[in-house]
Amino acid sequence: MKYFYLAITLLFSSLVLAEEPVDLEINMKNTGLAYKQAVQATQIDEFNTAIDEFIKLVKISKTAKFYKKAEQSLQGLDKVIAQAELAKKAANEQGLSAAKVPLKNIDNLRKKYHELHEPPGVFELLFGS
């Protein structure tokens, strides 16, 4: 009987945890912090820790619900993950300076895809897009 209760408890706790929505704003702030730590890293192990955290957080962001342009947002996150993995590979094979280009590409992608979610400006509201 004790095992039955344990099994039921585990089942329901996993269902509750699986349903928890992602707070995208908080997750993105943590992602930004991990990115900053990767950019500022001076040691390869410090960089790897930061870039691994960054990749993990971006993957979590992919599970969030996007209300506007979801498909484009997910494609953007995939591109960011690809650049982060490229940065990690370059850093580990050629040194930290080799990761600068993919890290800069991540920042450019961030700017591009954040524009998808900016509220419309006054002129756009008045005159349409």
C-alpha positions in Angstrom: 0.0 0.0 0.0 2.9 2.3 0.8 4.3 1.8 -2.7 0.9 2.6 -4.2 0.8 6.0 -2.4 4.3 6.7 -3.4 3.6 5.9 -7.1 0.4 8.2 -7.0 2.4 11.0 -5.4 5.1 10.8 -8.0 2.6 10.7 -10.8 0.7 13.7 -9.6 3.9 15.7 -8.7 5.4 15.1 -12.2 2.1 16.2 -13.8 2.0 19.4 -11.8 5.7 20.2 -12.6 5.2 19.4 -16.2 2.3 21.9 -16.5 4.2 24.8 -14.9 4.3 27.6 -17.4 7.6 29.4 -18.2 7.9 33.0 -17.0 9.5 34.2 -20.2 10.5 37.6 -18.8 12.4 36.1 -15.9 13.9 33.3 -18.0 15.1 35.9 -20.6 16.7 38.0 -17.9 18.6 34.9 -16.6 19.5 34.1 -20.2 20.9 37.6 -20.6 23.0 37.2 -17.5 24.4 33.8 -18.7 25.2 35.4 -22.0 27.0 38.3 -20.3 29.0 35.8 -18.2 30.0 33.9 -21.3 31.1 37.1 -23.0 33.1 38.2 -20.0 34.7 34.8 -19.3 38.5 34.8 -19.1 38.9 31.0 -18.6 37.5 28.2 -20.8 35.8 26.4 -17.9 34.1 29.6 -16.8 33.0 30.1 -20.4 31.7 26.6 -20.8 29.7 26.9 -17.6 28.1 30.1 -18.7 27.4 29.0 -22.3 25.9 25.7 -21.1 23.6 27.6 -18.8 22.7 30.0 -21.7 21.8 27.1 -24.0 19.8 25.4 -21.3 17.8 28.6 -20.6 17.2 29.2 -24.3 15.8 25.7 -24.7 13.5 26.4 -21.7 12.4 29.6 -23.5 11.3 27.5 -26.5 8.7 25.8 -24.2 7.0 29.2 -23.5 3.8 30.3 -25.1 4.4 32.9 -27.8 1.3 34.9 -28.6 2.7 36.8 -31.6 4.7 35.2 -34.4 5.4 32.0 -32.5 6.9 30.2 -35.5 9.4 33.0 -36.2 10.3 33.2 -32.5 11.0 29.5 -32.3 13.2 29.7 -35.4 15.1 32.6 -33.9 15.7 30.6 -30.7 16.9 27.7 -32.8 19.4 30.0 -34.5 20.6 31.3 -31.2 21.2 27.8 -29.9 23.1 26.9 -33.0 25.3 30.0 -32.6 25.9 29.2 -28.9 26.9 25.7 -29.7 29.2 27.0 -32.5 30.8 29.5 -30.0 31.4 26.7 -27.5 33.0 24.5 -30.1 35.2 27.3 -31.4 36.2 28.3 -27.8 37.2 24.7 -26.9 39.1 24.1 -30.2 40.7 27.5 -30.8 40.4 29.5 -27.6 38.1 32.1 -26.2 38.8 34.7 -28.8 37.4 32.4 -31.5 34.0 32.5 -29.8 33.6 36.2 -30.3 32.0 36.1 -33.7 29.3 33.5 -32.8 28.6 35.5 -29.6 28.2 38.7 -31.6 25.9 36.8 -33.9 23.8 35.9 -30.9 23.5 39.5 -29.9 22.4 40.5 -33.5 19.8 37.7 -33.5 18.5 38.9 -30.1 18.0 42.4 -31.5 16.3 41.1 -34.7 13.9 38.8 -33.0 13.1 41.1 -30.1 11.7 43.5 -32.7 9.0 40.9 -33.4 7.6 41.4 -30.0 7.9 45.2 -29.6 4.6 47.0 -29.2 3.5 49.1 -32.2 4.5 52.7 -32.3 2.1 55.6 -32.4 2.3 56.1 -36.2 1.9 52.4 -36.7 -1.3 52.4 -34.6 -2.6 55.5 -36.4 -1.7 54.6 -40.0 -1.3 50.8 -39.9 1.8 48.9 -40.7 
